[in-house]
Amino acid sequence: MLFFVFFYCSTTLIGVLGLPILLMPVRYASRLGAFWGRCVHLCLTIIPIGFSIEGDIAKSKQVIYASKHQSVWETLILYWQLDSPIVVLKKELLSIPIVGQFMKRAGCIAVDRSSGIRALKKIQEEALLAKQTGRSILIFPQGTRVDPSDRTTPYQIGVFSLYQLLSIPVIPIALNSGLYWQNKKILKKPGIINVIFLSPIKTGLPRKEFMTKLKSDIEEKSAELEKKRI
């Protein structure tokens, strides 16, 4: 409960004091988002929940980060750790008061999952604009949060669309955040969240080969991390 007090108070304070940033260039909204991630990490020390990162983050290059999605944790902490990438997220999140406006201002790509092929085209259009900025892109290829033991939720074609269109490497990310910051549950468990940046997937692979490799790389390593508690 103490965590929630600090989390919501700091989020509200950052949002209110940061309102003028909505009228400023995109980079300021991005920096505020990264600062928010850092603050959330500090709040989590109350529980405590820490994290460890393995592998090459490749922050000096423009890449597509394709991450397992098990909790809210990675949407906040990875944004901070990856130097404010452009995040592909569901359109509903832009409806969150104040926070949604910051997400939009920071250049996030919002997807209307009910629009089918139109949503895919919109991702492509905005991704081309994103590539011109030089910023990397963070996408959660399953399109939703899943429990650590979930091995059935499919990987959506949107990540391949970006991979094919932008011709930049994809770095798969495996993690076990759902063991500690559980999806749709209030209680959080102390421990160390493990994040592993896997070997980049080179450009030019056909759809089936790419999707198979992406899924197997992420799922195999995430399954290993599911058994790893510190």
C-alpha positions in Angstrom: 0.0 0.0 0.0 2.9 2.3 0.7 4.2 1.7 -2.9 0.8 2.7 -4.3 0.8 5.9 -2.3 4.2 6.9 -3.6 3.4 5.7 -7.1 0.1 7.6 -7.6 1.4 10.7 -5.8 4.6 10.9 -7.8 2.7 10.2 -11.0 0.1 12.9 -10.3 2.8 15.4 -9.3 4.9 14.7 -12.5 1.8 15.0 -14.7 0.6 18.3 -13.2 4.0 20.0 -13.1 4.8 18.7 -16.5 1.7 20.1 -18.3 3.7 22.9 -20.0 5.8 20.2 -21.7 2.7 19.4 -23.9 3.4 22.7 -25.7 7.1 22.0 -26.1 9.1 19.8 -28.6 8.7 16.1 -28.5 12.0 15.4 -26.9 10.8 17.0 -23.6 7.8 14.8 -23.3 10.1 11.8 -24.0 12.5 12.9 -21.3 9.6 13.3 -18.9 8.5 9.7 -19.6 12.0 8.4 -18.9 12.1 10.4 -15.7 8.7 8.8 -14.7 10.2 5.4 -15.3 13.1 6.2 -13.0 10.7 7.5 -10.3 8.6 4.3 -10.5 11.8 2.3 -10.1 12.6 4.2 -6.9 9.0 3.6 -5.6 9.5 -0.2 -6.2 12.5 -0.2 -3.8 9.9 0.0 -1.0 8.8 -3.6 -1.8 11.6 -4.2 -2.9 11.7 -5.0 -6.6 14.9 -4.5 -8.5 16.0 -5.6 -11.9 19.0 -6.9 -13.8 19.7 -6.6 -17.5 21.8 -8.9 -19.6 22.8 -8.6 -23.3 23.5 -5.8 -25.7 20.9 -3.1 -25.5 22.3 -1.4 -28.6 21.2 2.0 -27.6 23.6 3.6 -30.1 21.7 2.0 -33.1 18.2 2.4 -34.4 16.5 -0.9 -33.9 13.1 -2.5 -33.1 12.8 -3.9 -29.6 10.3 -6.7 -29.5 9.6 -7.4 -25.8 7.6 -10.0 -23.9 4.8 -8.2 -22.1 3.9 -9.5 -18.6 3.1 -6.4 -16.6 3.1 -2.6 -16.5 6.7 -2.7 -15.3 8.3 -3.0 -18.7 6.3 -0.2 -20.2 7.7 2.2 -17.7 11.2 0.9 -16.9 12.2 -0.2 -20.4 11.2 3.3 -21.7 13.7 4.8 -19.2 16.4 2.2 -19.8 16.2 2.4 -23.6 16.4 6.2 -23.8 12.8 6.9 -24.7 12.0 4.7 -27.7 8.8 5.2 -29.7 6.3 2.8 -28.2 3.6 0.9 -30.1 0.6 0.7 -27.8 -3.1 0.2 -27.9 -5.2 3.2 -28.6 -7.2 3.0 -25.4 -4.2 4.1 -23.4 -4.4 7.6 -24.9 -7.7 8.0 -23.1 -6.0 8.0 -19.7 -6.3 11.6 -18.4 -3.1 13.6 -18.7 -0.9 10.5 -19.1 -2.5 9.7 -22.5 -1.7 13.2 -23.7 1.9 12.8 -22.7 2.1 9.5 -24.6 0.7 11.1 -27.7 3.1 14.1 -27.4 6.1 11.7 -26.9 5.3 10.2 -30.3 3.8 6.9 -29.3 2.2 4.9 -32.1 -1.4 4.1 -31.1 -3.1 1.1 -32.6 -6.9 0.6 -32.8 -7.0 -3.2 -32.6 -10.6 -3.3 -33.9 -9.6 -1.7 -37.2 -7.9 -4.8 -38.7 -5.9 -3.9 -41.9 -6.4 -0.2 -41.4 -4.6 -0.4 -38.1 -1.7 -2.2 -39.8 -1.5 0.6 -42.4 -1.5 3.2 -39.7 1.4 1.5 -37.9 3.4 1.5 -41.1 2.7 5.2 -41.9 3.7 6.3 -38.4 6.7 4.0 -38.3 8.1 5.5 -41.5 7.9 8.9 -39.8 9.5 7.4 -36.7 12.4 6.1 -38.6 13.3 9.6 -39.8 13.7 10.7 -36.2 16.4 8.1 -35.6 14.7 6.8 -32.5 14.3 3.1 -31.9 10.9 1.5 -31.6 9.5 -0.7 -28.7 6.7 -3.1 -29.6 5.1 -5.9 -27.6 4.5 -8.4 -30.4 1.7 -10.3 -28.6 -0.3 -7.1 -28.3 -1.4 -7.6 -24.7 -0.1 -8.6 -21.3 0.2 -12.3 -20.7 0.9 -14.4 -17.6 4.5 -15.8 -17.3 3.3 -19.4 -17.9 1.2 -18.4 -21.0 2.6 -20.1 -24.1 -0.6 -19.9 -26.3 -1.2 -16.2 -26.9 -0.2 -15.6 -30.5 2.4 -13.2 -31.9 0.8 -10.6 -34.0 1.9 -9.7 -37.6 2.4 -6.0 -36.7 6.0 -6.6 -35.6 6.9 -8.3 -39.0 5.3 -5.4 -40.8 7.7 -3.0 -39.0 10.6 -5.3 -39.6 9.9 -5.6 -43.3 9.1 -2.0 -43.9 11.9 -0.3 -41.9 14.7 -2.8 -42.7 16.3 -2.5 -39.3 17.3 -5.3 -36.9 14.9 -6.6 -34.3 16.2 -7.3 -30.8 14.0 -9.8 -28.9 13.6 -9.2 -25.2 12.8 -11.9 -22.7 11.8 -11.1 -19.1 10.0 -12.4 -16.0 8.4 -9.2 -14.6 5.1 -11.0 -14.2 6.5 -13.1 -11.3 6.8 -9.9 -9.2 4.5 -7.3 -10.7 1.6 -9.5 -11.5 -0.9 -8.7 -14.2 -4.2 -7.3 -12.9 -3.3 -8.1 -9.2 -2.7 -5.6 -6.5 -0.1 -7.5 -4.5 3.5 -7.3 -5.7 6.3 -9.7 -4.7 9.8 -8.7 -3.8 12.6 -9.9 -6.0 14.8 -9.2 -9.0 13.2 -8.9 -12.4 15.5 -10.4 -15.1 15.6 -8.8 -18.5 17.6 -10.4 -21.3 18.3 -8.7 -24.7 18.8 -11.5 -27.1 20.8 -11.7 -30.3 19.4 -9.3 -33.0 17.4 -10.8 -35.8 19.1 -9.8 -39.1 17.0 -8.0 -41.8 15.6 -9.7 -44.8 14.1 -12.9 -43.4 10.7 -14.0 -44.9 7.6 -13.7 -42.7 7.3 -17.3 -41.5 11.0 -17.7 -40.7 11.1 -14.3 -38.9 7.9 -15.0 -36.8 9.1 -18.5 -35.9 12.5 -17.3 -34.8 11.1 -14.3 -32.8 8.6 -16.4 -30.9 11.0 -19.3 -30.2 13.8 -16.9 -29.0 11.6 -15.0 -26.6 9.5 -17.9 -25.4 12.4 -20.3 -24.7 14.4 -17.7 -22.7 11.3 -16.4 -20.9 10.5 -20.0 -19.9 14.0 -20.2 -18.4 13.5 -17.0 -16.5 10.1 -18.1 -15.2 12.1 -20.6 -13.0 14.5 -18.0 -11.9 13.7 -16.2 -8.7 16.1 -14.2 -6.6 
